[in-house]
Amino acid sequence: MHYNEALTNAAQAFEIYKKTSPAQRAQLLRGIAEAIEALGDELLEIASRESNLPLARLTGERGRTCNQLRLFADLVEEGSWVEATIDTALPGRQPLPRPDLRRMLVPLGPVVVFGASNFPLAFSTAGGDSASALAAGCTVVYKEHPGHPQTSQLVHKAITEALQKNGLPKNVFQHESGGVEVGQELVTHPATKAVAFTGSYQGGKAIFDLAMQREVPIPVYAEMGSTNPVFILPEKLKENTTELAHQAAASVLLGSGQFCTCPGLLFVPELDATDAFLETLEAELATAAPAKMLHDGIAGNYYKGLEKLLKAEGVQAIVQQETDVLEGRAALASTHVTQWLQSPALQEEIFGPFTLVVTYKSKEELLAAAKALKGQLTCTIWGTDHEQELQQKLTDVLRDKCGRLLYSGVPTGVEVSHAMTHGGPFPATTDSRSTSVGTYAIKRFARPVTFQSAPQALLPVALQDENRSGLWRTINGKLSRSSL
């Protein structure tokens, strides 16, 4: 009953919030960032205690959280994201006249956001999903992650203060806690218009299926993980053998492997240099100090997944350490691409400091592996300028498999920017047309509406003849900042 009230309140608050100006929403987002920063070290200490993440990592994450709030504020204030499009009337057109047509994006309504376990700030209460929904003009009902409840409640307090300071209804953002049943009630409530989720495949798929069973289905934007394959080409391996091994190891170990962009697959050619690459990689992972994982459930699933994979036919353990109740100990295994192609289970994500080396003998085997991939958040190609022909062939395949395609560096580290895509084809996400990082994320929580032959007084400001805010608009097929 309580959750029914929350969504009802969110729907009522939406009737007010959807009418706020871009300047008002931008001011709110900046106010939330300021209120989070004002929490000081208390927020970081609580988050560290609940998540086992170090203070330095959380300091950076707090900065990212506040920066993305301000980035969305800038986006909303500038305003062109609404895609204002005007086709003026052509009353004399033959054989039929054209009416005046004006289209723009408008907010969907109340959004349910589920917090993520691995980012208690940047992907949780005031994280990217909440920020982009609020920026679009939607109200939010947030379901806290049980792994860091005090952190979530403290951030919620900051959001409430910002709402109050800006004279907005407190129910623009509501905070809920509880188990699976609570999440199910929030997803199925008639007032919910969209859902955002970051977490496991099992959790995201369950939410998606539930939303599709509703009388009125709604969009679910679930980011469900990835193995983020790295394709190492022969010449590149010869030229940078140890350097590439160091890069791969550092990416696997970062955050004890608890990033959805951790490279869990390394496709490596069978060459004389391969032994040196594997020896370096093995040494890096075997000697790495174990780091605490987010909670014992994450650690337990990590070791269960490892045990299952290492029992698979054709898989050889290279680094295998004793299990621990909480600490993530690095692991490494290998197999040949022919075995990998026969075993779909070897594509499953193991959330932790582990990677599977898949060796190949020919370009044909490498391309076959690329074509066999399931949807990914990222794919990476490491090649030299002399290998551009093969890189092009891989690119043609991999651009249909992922949301972000890298040609140098490692997939860990997701820039919050206008051009970023953090998403990908199923099962990486439930909707490959969207992103959960970067300003394009705002489009998830909006839909197009066309106003036909509308009086000026009834049109949204962005579609009126006078372009008072200087928006970029498409007028009769051409971009313009002019008034009509």
MARKE-35228 format. One record per residue (C-alpha): residue number from 1; residue in one letter; x, y, z. Coordinates in nm, 2 decimals. Each point is the difference from the previous one (the first is absolute). Layout:
BEGIN
TORLO   num   residu       c1       c2       c3
TORLO   NUM        A        X        Y        Z
...
***
This chain:
BEGIN
TORLO   num   residu       c1       c2       c3
TORLO     1        M     0.00     0.00     0.00
TORLO     2        H     0.29     0.23     0.08
TORLO     3        Y     0.15    -0.04    -0.34
TORLO     4        N    -0.33     0.06    -0.17
TORLO     5        E     0.00     0.34     0.18
TORLO     6        A     0.35     0.08    -0.11
TORLO     7        L    -0.09    -0.05    -0.37
TORLO     8        T    -0.32     0.19     0.04
TORLO     9        N     0.19     0.29     0.16
TORLO    10        A     0.25    -0.02    -0.28
TORLO    11        A    -0.27     0.03    -0.26
TORLO    12        Q    -0.15     0.30     0.18
TORLO    13        A     0.34     0.17     0.03
TORLO    14        F     0.06    -0.07    -0.37
TORLO    15        E    -0.29     0.23    -0.09
TORLO    16        I     0.19     0.28     0.16
TORLO    17        Y     0.36    -0.10    -0.09
TORLO    18        K    -0.06    -0.05    -0.37
TORLO    19        K    -0.10     0.36    -0.03
TORLO    20        T     0.33     0.13     0.15
TORLO    21        S     0.22     0.20    -0.23
TORLO    22        P     0.34    -0.12    -0.11
TORLO    23        A     0.16     0.26     0.22
TORLO    24        Q    -0.19    -0.14     0.30
TORLO    25        R     0.11    -0.35    -0.06
TORLO    26        A     0.36     0.10    -0.06
TORLO    27        Q    -0.01     0.19     0.33
TORLO    28        L    -0.13    -0.31     0.18
TORLO    29        L     0.27    -0.22    -0.15
TORLO    30        R     0.28     0.24     0.10
TORLO    31        G    -0.16     0.03     0.34
TORLO    32        I     0.01    -0.37     0.05
TORLO    33        A     0.37    -0.01    -0.09
TORLO    34        E     0.07     0.28     0.25
TORLO    35        A    -0.20    -0.18     0.28
TORLO    36        I     0.19    -0.32    -0.06
TORLO    37        E     0.33     0.18     0.02
TORLO    38        A    -0.11     0.16     0.32
TORLO    39        L    -0.04    -0.34     0.16
TORLO    40        G     0.38     0.00     0.01
TORLO    41        D     0.21    -0.29     0.13
TORLO    42        E    -0.30    -0.16     0.18
TORLO    43        L    -0.14    -0.12    -0.33
TORLO    44        L     0.33    -0.15    -0.11
TORLO    45        E     0.06    -0.18     0.33
TORLO    46        I    -0.35    -0.15     0.02
TORLO    47        A     0.03    -0.11    -0.37
TORLO    48        S     0.34    -0.16     0.07
TORLO    49        R    -0.12    -0.18     0.30
TORLO    50        E    -0.30    -0.14    -0.18
TORLO    51        S     0.16    -0.09    -0.34
TORLO    52        N     0.36    -0.08     0.10
TORLO    53        L     0.12     0.25    -0.26
TORLO    54        P     0.30     0.22     0.09
TORLO    55        L    -0.05     0.37     0.07
TORLO    56        A     0.21     0.10    -0.30
TORLO    57        R    -0.23    -0.19    -0.23
TORLO    58        L    -0.31     0.14     0.16
TORLO    59        T     0.14     0.36    -0.01
TORLO    60        G     0.04    -0.04    -0.38
TORLO    61        E    -0.35    -0.15    -0.02
TORLO    62        R    -0.15     0.28     0.19
TORLO    63        G     0.16     0.24    -0.25
TORLO    64        R    -0.14    -0.19    -0.29
TORLO    65        T    -0.34     0.00     0.15
TORLO    66        C    -0.01     0.37     0.05
TORLO    67        N     0.16     0.07    -0.33
TORLO    68        Q    -0.26    -0.20    -0.19
TORLO    69        L    -0.28     0.19     0.19
TORLO    70        R     0.16     0.32    -0.12
TORLO    71        L     0.04    -0.13    -0.35
TORLO    72        F    -0.37    -0.08    -0.02
TORLO    73        A    -0.07     0.34     0.14
TORLO    74        D     0.20     0.16    -0.29
TORLO    75        L    -0.18    -0.22    -0.25
TORLO    76        V    -0.35     0.09     0.13
TORLO    77        E     0.09     0.37     0.01
TORLO    78        E     0.12     0.00    -0.36
TORLO    79        G    -0.32    -0.18    -0.10
TORLO    80        S     0.06    -0.15    -0.34
TORLO    81        W    -0.02    -0.35     0.13
TORLO    82        V    -0.38     0.03    -0.04
TORLO    83        E     0.04    -0.02    -0.37
TORLO    84        A    -0.24     0.28    -0.08
TORLO    85        T    -0.11    -0.05    -0.36
TORLO    86        I    -0.23     0.22    -0.20
TORLO    87        D    -0.16    -0.05    -0.34
TORLO    88        T    -0.19     0.32    -0.08
TORLO    89        A    -0.33    -0.01    -0.17
TORLO    90        L    -0.02    -0.02    -0.38
TORLO    91        P    -0.37     0.10    -0.06
TORLO    92        G     0.05     0.03    -0.38
TORLO    93        R     0.17    -0.34    -0.05
TORLO    94        Q    -0.16    -0.22    -0.26
TORLO    95        P    -0.16    -0.24    -0.01
TORLO    96        L    -0.05     0.04     0.38
TORLO    97        P     0.11     0.28     0.24
TORLO    98        R     0.24    -0.07     0.28
TORLO    99        P    -0.10     0.10     0.35
TORLO   100        D     0.23     0.16     0.25
TORLO   101        L     0.19    -0.28     0.19
TORLO   102        R     0.22     0.04     0.30
TORLO   103        R     0.17    -0.28     0.19
TORLO   104        M     0.22    -0.03     0.31
TORLO   105        L     0.09    -0.25     0.27
TORLO   106        V    -0.20     0.01     0.32
TORLO   107        P     0.06    -0.18     0.33
TORLO   108        L    -0.16    -0.35     0.04
TORLO   109        G    -0.11     0.02     0.37
TORLO   110        P     0.10    -0.17     0.32
TORLO   111        V     0.32    -0.21    -0.04
TORLO   112        V     0.11    -0.28     0.23
TORLO   113        V     0.37    -0.02     0.05
TORLO   114        F     0.19    -0.29     0.15
TORLO   115        G     0.33     0.06     0.17
TORLO   116        A     0.32    -0.18    -0.10
TORLO   117        S     0.22    -0.20     0.24
TORLO   118        N     0.34     0.10    -0.14
TORLO   119        F    -0.05     0.38    -0.02
TORLO   120        P    -0.16     0.12     0.32
TORLO   121        L     0.00     0.36    -0.13
TORLO   122        A     0.04     0.02    -0.38
TORLO   123        F    -0.25    -0.27    -0.09
TORLO   124        S    -0.23     0.03     0.31
TORLO   125        T    -0.22     0.25     0.17
TORLO   126        A     0.11     0.32    -0.18
TORLO   127        G     0.18    -0.19    -0.28
TORLO   128        G    -0.03     0.01    -0.37
TORLO   129        D    -0.35    -0.16    -0.02
TORLO   130        S    -0.15     0.24     0.26
TORLO   131        A     0.18     0.30    -0.15
TORLO   132        S    -0.11    -0.06    -0.35
TORLO   133        A    -0.36    -0.07     0.10
TORLO   134        L    -0.02     0.32     0.21
TORLO   135        A     0.16     0.19    -0.29
TORLO   136        A    -0.26    -0.13    -0.24
TORLO   137        G    -0.28     0.13     0.23
TORLO   138        C    -0.10    -0.34     0.16
TORLO   139        T    -0.06    -0.07     0.36
TORLO   140        V     0.20    -0.28     0.16
TORLO   141        V    -0.07    -0.28     0.24
TORLO   142        Y     0.33    -0.15     0.10
TORLO   143        K     0.05    -0.35     0.13
TORLO   144        E     0.31    -0.01     0.21
TORLO   145        H     0.25    -0.28    -0.03
TORLO   146        P     0.02    -0.20     0.32
TORLO   147        G     0.38     0.00    -0.02
TORLO   148        H     0.03     0.37     0.10
TORLO   149        P    -0.33     0.12     0.16
TORLO   150        Q     0.15     0.27     0.23
TORLO   151        T     0.19     0.16    -0.29
TORLO   152        S    -0.32     0.00    -0.20
TORLO   153        Q    -0.20     0.16     0.27
TORLO   154        L     0.26     0.27     0.06
TORLO   155        V     0.00     0.09    -0.37
TORLO   156        H    -0.38     0.00     0.00
TORLO   157        K     0.01     0.25     0.28
TORLO   158        A     0.22     0.23    -0.22
TORLO   159        I    -0.25    -0.04    -0.29
TORLO   160        T    -0.29     0.09     0.23
TORLO   161        E     0.18     0.31     0.12
TORLO   162        A     0.06     0.11    -0.36
TORLO   163        L    -0.37    -0.05    -0.09
TORLO   164        Q    -0.11     0.20     0.30
TORLO   165        K     0.25     0.28    -0.07
TORLO   166        N    -0.13     0.02    -0.36
TORLO   167        G    -0.36     0.01     0.11
TORLO   168        L    -0.09    -0.33    -0.17
TORLO   169        P    -0.22    -0.28     0.14
TORLO   170        K     0.18    -0.25     0.22
TORLO   171        N    -0.16    -0.29    -0.19
TORLO   172        V     0.20     0.09    -0.32
TORLO   173        F     0.25    -0.24     0.15
TORLO   174        Q    -0.10    -0.28     0.24
TORLO   175        H     0.22    -0.27     0.16
TORLO   176        E    -0.11    -0.35     0.07
TORLO   177        S     0.17    -0.30     0.16
TORLO   178        G    -0.08    -0.37     0.02
TORLO   179        G     0.04    -0.33    -0.18
TORLO   180        V    -0.11    -0.15    -0.33
TORLO   181        E    -0.36     0.04     0.07
TORLO   182        V     0.03     0.37     0.03
TORLO   183        G     0.18     0.02    -0.33
TORLO   184        Q    -0.28    -0.20    -0.16
TORLO   185        E    -0.27     0.23     0.14
TORLO   186        L     0.18     0.30    -0.13
TORLO   187        V     0.05    -0.14    -0.35
TORLO   188        T    -0.36    -0.12    -0.03
TORLO   189        H    -0.17     0.32     0.14
TORLO   190        P    -0.22     0.16    -0.27
TORLO   191        A     0.16     0.34     0.06
TORLO   192        T     0.35    -0.12    -0.08
TORLO   193        K     0.09     0.11    -0.36
TORLO   194        A     0.36    -0.13    -0.02
TORLO   195        V     0.26    -0.20     0.20
TORLO   196        A     0.38     0.04     0.02
TORLO   197        F     0.22    -0.28     0.14
TORLO   198        T     0.37    -0.08     0.02
TORLO   199        G     0.10    -0.35     0.13
TORLO   200        S    -0.01    -0.37    -0.09
TORLO   201        Y    -0.15    -0.16    -0.30
TORLO   202        Q    -0.24    -0.20     0.22
TORLO   203        G    -0.13     0.32     0.18
TORLO   204        G    -0.03     0.21    -0.32
TORLO   205        K    -0.17    -0.27    -0.20
TORLO   206        A    -0.25    -0.07     0.28
TORLO   207        I    -0.09     0.37     0.01
TORLO   208        F    -0.03     0.02    -0.38
TORLO   209        D    -0.23    -0.31    -0.01
TORLO   210        L    -0.21     0.14     0.28
TORLO   211        A    -0.04     0.33    -0.18
TORLO   212        M    -0.10    -0.18    -0.33
TORLO   213        Q    -0.28    -0.18     0.19
TORLO   214        R    -0.17     0.32     0.12
TORLO   215        E    -0.33     0.10    -0.16
TORLO   216        V     0.19     0.30    -0.13
TORLO   217        P     0.36    -0.11    -0.07
TORLO   218        I     0.27     0.26     0.07
TORLO   219        P     0.36     0.05    -0.11
TORLO   220        V     0.27    -0.16     0.23
TORLO   221        Y     0.35     0.12    -0.04
TORLO   222        A     0.20    -0.27     0.17
TORLO   223        E     0.38    -0.01    -0.02
TORLO   224        M     0.08    -0.37     0.08
TORLO   225        G     0.38    -0.04    -0.04
TORLO   226        S     0.24    -0.12    -0.27
TORLO   227        T     0.32    -0.20    -0.05
TORLO   228        N     0.15     0.29    -0.20
TORLO   229        P     0.23    -0.20    -0.24
TORLO   230        V     0.34     0.13    -0.10
TORLO   231        F     0.12    -0.11    -0.34
TORLO   232        I     0.39     0.00    -0.02
TORLO   233        L     0.14    -0.02    -0.35
TORLO   234        P     0.32    -0.18    -0.08
TORLO   235        E     0.23     0.30    -0.09
TORLO   236        K    -0.12     0.20     0.30
TORLO   237        L     0.08    -0.29     0.23
TORLO   238        K     0.35    -0.04    -0.15
TORLO   239        E     0.07     0.38     0.04
TORLO   240        N    -0.14     0.05     0.35
TORLO   241        T    -0.01    -0.34     0.17
TORLO   242        T     0.07     0.10     0.36
TORLO   243        E    -0.16     0.34    -0.02
TORLO   244        L    -0.33    -0.16    -0.12
TORLO   245        A     0.01    -0.26     0.28
TORLO   246        H     0.05     0.28     0.26
TORLO   247        Q    -0.29     0.20    -0.14
TORLO   248        A    -0.23    -0.30     0.00
TORLO   249        A     0.09    -0.10     0.35
TORLO   250        A    -0.04     0.35     0.14
TORLO   251        S    -0.35     0.02    -0.16
TORLO   252        V    -0.10    -0.34     0.13
TORLO   253        L     0.12     0.08     0.36
TORLO   254        L    -0.15     0.35     0.01
TORLO   255        G    -0.26     0.02     0.27
TORLO   256        S     0.05    -0.38     0.06
TORLO   257        G    -0.16    -0.05    -0.34
TORLO   258        Q    -0.33     0.14     0.12
TORLO   259        F    -0.06     0.22    -0.31
TORLO   260        C    -0.25    -0.09    -0.26
TORLO   261        T     0.27     0.09    -0.26
TORLO   262        C     0.26    -0.24     0.14
TORLO   263        P     0.17    -0.19    -0.29
TORLO   264        G    -0.11    -0.35     0.07
TORLO   265        L     0.11    -0.14    -0.34
TORLO   266        L     0.34     0.04    -0.17
TORLO   267        F     0.04    -0.14    -0.35
TORLO   268        V     0.37    -0.06    -0.05
TORLO   269        P     0.18    -0.14    -0.31
TORLO   270        E     0.22    -0.31     0.03
TORLO   271        L     0.35     0.14    -0.06
TORLO   272        D     0.34    -0.03     0.15
TORLO   273        A    -0.08     0.32     0.19
TORLO   274        T    -0.31    -0.16     0.15
TORLO   275        D     0.19    -0.18     0.28
TORLO   276        A     0.16     0.32     0.11
TORLO   277        F    -0.34     0.18     0.00
TORLO   278        L    -0.16    -0.28     0.21
TORLO   279        E     0.30    -0.01     0.24
TORLO   280        T    -0.02     0.37     0.07
TORLO   281        L    -0.38    -0.01     0.03
TORLO   282        E     0.02    -0.30     0.24
TORLO   283        A     0.27     0.17     0.21
TORLO   284        E    -0.21     0.32     0.03
TORLO   285        L    -0.32    -0.18     0.11
TORLO   286        A     0.17    -0.27     0.22
TORLO   287        T     0.19     0.26     0.21
TORLO   288        A    -0.28     0.26     0.02
TORLO   289        A    -0.11     0.07     0.35
TORLO   290        P    -0.36    -0.12     0.06
TORLO   291        A    -0.25     0.28     0.05
TORLO   292        K    -0.33     0.00     0.18
TORLO   293        M    -0.30    -0.04    -0.22
TORLO   294        L    -0.32     0.20     0.04
TORLO   295        H    -0.17    -0.25     0.23
TORLO   296        D     0.01    -0.37     0.07
TORLO   297        G    -0.28    -0.07    -0.26
TORLO   298        I     0.21     0.14    -0.28
TORLO   299        A     0.31    -0.19     0.12
TORLO   300        G    -0.20    -0.33     0.02
TORLO   301        N    -0.14     0.04    -0.35
TORLO   302        Y     0.35     0.08    -0.13
TORLO   303        Y     0.14    -0.33     0.13
TORLO   304        K    -0.30    -0.20    -0.10
TORLO   305        G     0.03     0.13    -0.36
TORLO   306        L     0.37    -0.07     0.00
TORLO   307        E    -0.05    -0.36     0.12
TORLO   308        K    -0.26    -0.06    -0.27
TORLO   309        L     0.22     0.14    -0.28
TORLO   310        L     0.31    -0.18     0.10
TORLO   311        K    -0.18    -0.33    -0.02
TORLO   312        A    -0.10     0.06    -0.36
TORLO   313        E     0.15    -0.22    -0.26
TORLO   314        G     0.32     0.14    -0.16
TORLO   315        V     0.05     0.27     0.27
TORLO   316        Q     0.34     0.00     0.17
TORLO   317        A     0.06     0.19     0.33
TORLO   318        I     0.31     0.22    -0.01
TORLO   319        V    -0.05     0.20     0.32
TORLO   320        Q    -0.24    -0.16     0.26
TORLO   321        Q     0.01     0.10     0.36
TORLO   322        E    -0.18    -0.09     0.31
TORLO   323        T    -0.35     0.14     0.05
TORLO   324        D    -0.07     0.26     0.26
TORLO   325        V    -0.32     0.11     0.17
TORLO   326        L     0.04     0.36    -0.10
TORLO   327        E     0.33     0.06    -0.19
TORLO   328        G     0.02    -0.03    -0.38
TORLO   329        R     0.31    -0.20    -0.09
TORLO   330        A     0.11     0.04    -0.37
TORLO   331        A    -0.05    -0.30    -0.23
TORLO   332        L     0.11    -0.08    -0.36
TORLO   333        A    -0.09    -0.28    -0.24
TORLO   334        S     0.04    -0.09    -0.36
TORLO   335        T    -0.16    -0.19    -0.28
TORLO   336        H     0.02    -0.02    -0.38
TORLO   337        V    -0.24     0.18    -0.22
TORLO   338        T    -0.15    -0.32    -0.14
TORLO   339        Q    -0.10    -0.11     0.35
TORLO   340        W    -0.13     0.35     0.08
TORLO   341        L    -0.22     0.00    -0.31
TORLO   342        Q    -0.15    -0.33     0.11
TORLO   343        S    -0.08     0.12     0.36
TORLO   344        P    -0.24     0.29     0.02
TORLO   345        A     0.04    -0.01     0.38
TORLO   346        L     0.35     0.13    -0.04
TORLO   347        Q    -0.15     0.33    -0.10
TORLO   348        E    -0.17     0.05     0.34
TORLO   349        E     0.13     0.29     0.21
TORLO   350        I     0.20    -0.09     0.31
TORLO   351        F    -0.03     0.32     0.21
TORLO   352        G     0.34     0.03     0.17
TORLO   353        P     0.38     0.00    -0.07
TORLO   354        F     0.00    -0.27    -0.27
TORLO   355        T     0.07    -0.03    -0.37
TORLO   356        L    -0.01    -0.28    -0.25
TORLO   357        V     0.27    -0.02    -0.26
TORLO   358        V    -0.13    -0.14    -0.33
TORLO   359        T     0.28    -0.09    -0.24
TORLO   360        Y    -0.05     0.00    -0.38
TORLO   361        K     0.22    -0.12    -0.29
TORLO   362        S    -0.15     0.19    -0.30
TORLO   363        K    -0.18     0.32    -0.10
TORLO   364        E    -0.29    -0.22    -0.10
TORLO   365        E    -0.03    -0.14     0.36
TORLO   366        L     0.02     0.35     0.14
TORLO   367        L    -0.28     0.13    -0.22
TORLO   368        A    -0.21    -0.31     0.08
TORLO   369        A     0.03     0.08     0.37
TORLO   370        A    -0.10     0.36    -0.06
TORLO   371        K    -0.31    -0.11    -0.19
TORLO   372        A    -0.09    -0.25     0.28
TORLO   373        L     0.00     0.27     0.27
TORLO   374        K    -0.31     0.09     0.19
TORLO   375        G    -0.08     0.37     0.06
TORLO   376        Q     0.27     0.19     0.19
TORLO   377        L     0.05     0.33     0.17
TORLO   378        T     0.34     0.03    -0.16
TORLO   379        C     0.23    -0.17    -0.25
TORLO   380        T     0.37     0.09    -0.03
TORLO   381        I     0.24    -0.05    -0.30
TORLO   382        W     0.37     0.02     0.06
TORLO   383        G     0.18     0.02    -0.34
TORLO   384        T     0.27     0.18    -0.19
TORLO   385        D    -0.03     0.23    -0.29
TORLO   386        H     0.11    -0.29    -0.22
TORLO   387        E    -0.30    -0.20     0.12
TORLO   388        Q    -0.27     0.24    -0.11
TORLO   389        E    -0.15    -0.25    -0.25
TORLO   390        L    -0.07    -0.24     0.28
TORLO   391        Q    -0.10     0.28     0.23
TORLO   392        Q    -0.26     0.11    -0.26
TORLO   393        K    -0.14    -0.35    -0.03
TORLO   394        L    -0.03    -0.02     0.38
TORLO   395        T    -0.15     0.35     0.02
TORLO   396        D    -0.27    -0.10    -0.25
TORLO   397        V    -0.10    -0.29     0.22
TORLO   398        L     0.05     0.15     0.35
TORLO   399        R    -0.19     0.33    -0.05
TORLO   400        D    -0.31    -0.22    -0.01
TORLO   401        K     0.10    -0.17     0.32
TORLO   402        C     0.07     0.28     0.24
TORLO   403        G    -0.07     0.36     0.11
TORLO   404        R     0.36     0.12     0.02
TORLO   405        L     0.29    -0.12    -0.23
TORLO   406        L     0.35     0.08     0.12
TORLO   407        Y     0.32    -0.01    -0.21
TORLO   408        S     0.25     0.07     0.28
TORLO   409        G    -0.01     0.00     0.38
TORLO   410        V    -0.23    -0.21     0.21
TORLO   411        P    -0.38     0.00     0.04
TORLO   412        T     0.01     0.08     0.37
TORLO   413        G    -0.06     0.37     0.05
TORLO   414        V    -0.32     0.14    -0.15
TORLO   415        E     0.02     0.37    -0.08
TORLO   416        V    -0.32     0.20     0.09
TORLO   417        S    -0.04     0.21    -0.32
TORLO   418        H    -0.22     0.08    -0.29
TORLO   419        A     0.14    -0.26    -0.23
TORLO   420        M     0.01    -0.30     0.24
TORLO   421        T    -0.20    -0.31    -0.04
TORLO   422        H    -0.03    -0.23     0.29
TORLO   423        G    -0.23    -0.27    -0.13
TORLO   424        G    -0.02    -0.26    -0.27
TORLO   425        P    -0.20    -0.28    -0.15
TORLO   426        F    -0.17    -0.26     0.22
TORLO   427        P     0.10    -0.15     0.23
TORLO   428        A     0.23     0.29     0.09
TORLO   429        T    -0.32     0.21     0.03
TORLO   430        T    -0.37    -0.03    -0.07
TORLO   431        D     0.01     0.29    -0.25
TORLO   432        S     0.30     0.05    -0.23
TORLO   433        R    -0.14     0.34    -0.11
TORLO   434        S     0.09     0.17     0.33
TORLO   435        T     0.29     0.08     0.23
TORLO   436        S     0.01     0.02     0.38
TORLO   437        V     0.31     0.23     0.00
TORLO   438        G     0.03     0.34    -0.18
TORLO   439        T    -0.25     0.26    -0.10
TORLO   440        Y    -0.18    -0.22    -0.25
TORLO   441        A    -0.14    -0.19     0.30
TORLO   442        I    -0.27     0.27     0.03
TORLO   443        K    -0.17    -0.13    -0.31
TORLO   444        R    -0.10    -0.32     0.19
TORLO   445        F    -0.25     0.20     0.20
TORLO   446        A    -0.17     0.20    -0.27
TORLO   447        R    -0.23    -0.06    -0.29
TORLO   448        P    -0.09     0.21    -0.31
TORLO   449        V    -0.33     0.20    -0.02
TORLO   450        T    -0.12     0.19    -0.31
TORLO   451        F    -0.22     0.30     0.03
TORLO   452        Q    -0.20     0.06    -0.32
TORLO   453        S    -0.14     0.34    -0.08
TORLO   454        A     0.03     0.11     0.36
TORLO   455        P    -0.06     0.36     0.11
TORLO   456        Q     0.33     0.17     0.11
TORLO   457        A    -0.13     0.04     0.36
TORLO   458        L    -0.05    -0.38     0.03
TORLO   459        L     0.34    -0.10    -0.14
TORLO   460        P     0.30    -0.08     0.23
TORLO   461        V     0.25     0.28     0.00
TORLO   462        A     0.25    -0.21    -0.20
TORLO   463        L    -0.25    -0.02    -0.29
TORLO   464        Q    -0.13     0.36    -0.01
TORLO   465        D     0.08     0.23    -0.29
TORLO   466        E     0.22     0.22     0.21
TORLO   467        N     0.31    -0.19     0.10
TORLO   468        R     0.07     0.19     0.32
TORLO   469        S     0.26    -0.24     0.14
TORLO   470        G     0.19    -0.03    -0.33
TORLO   471        L    -0.05    -0.38    -0.03
TORLO   472        W     0.13    -0.19    -0.29
TORLO   473        R    -0.31    -0.12    -0.18
TORLO   474        T    -0.07    -0.18    -0.33
TORLO   475        I    -0.23     0.23    -0.20
TORLO   476        N    -0.12    -0.14    -0.33
TORLO   477        G     0.29    -0.25     0.00
TORLO   478        K     0.28     0.25     0.08
TORLO   479        L     0.17     0.07     0.33
TORLO   480        S    -0.06     0.36     0.12
TORLO   481        R     0.01     0.21     0.31
TORLO   482        S    -0.22     0.27    -0.16
TORLO   483        S    -0.36     0.09     0.09
TORLO   484        L    -0.27    -0.05    -0.25
***
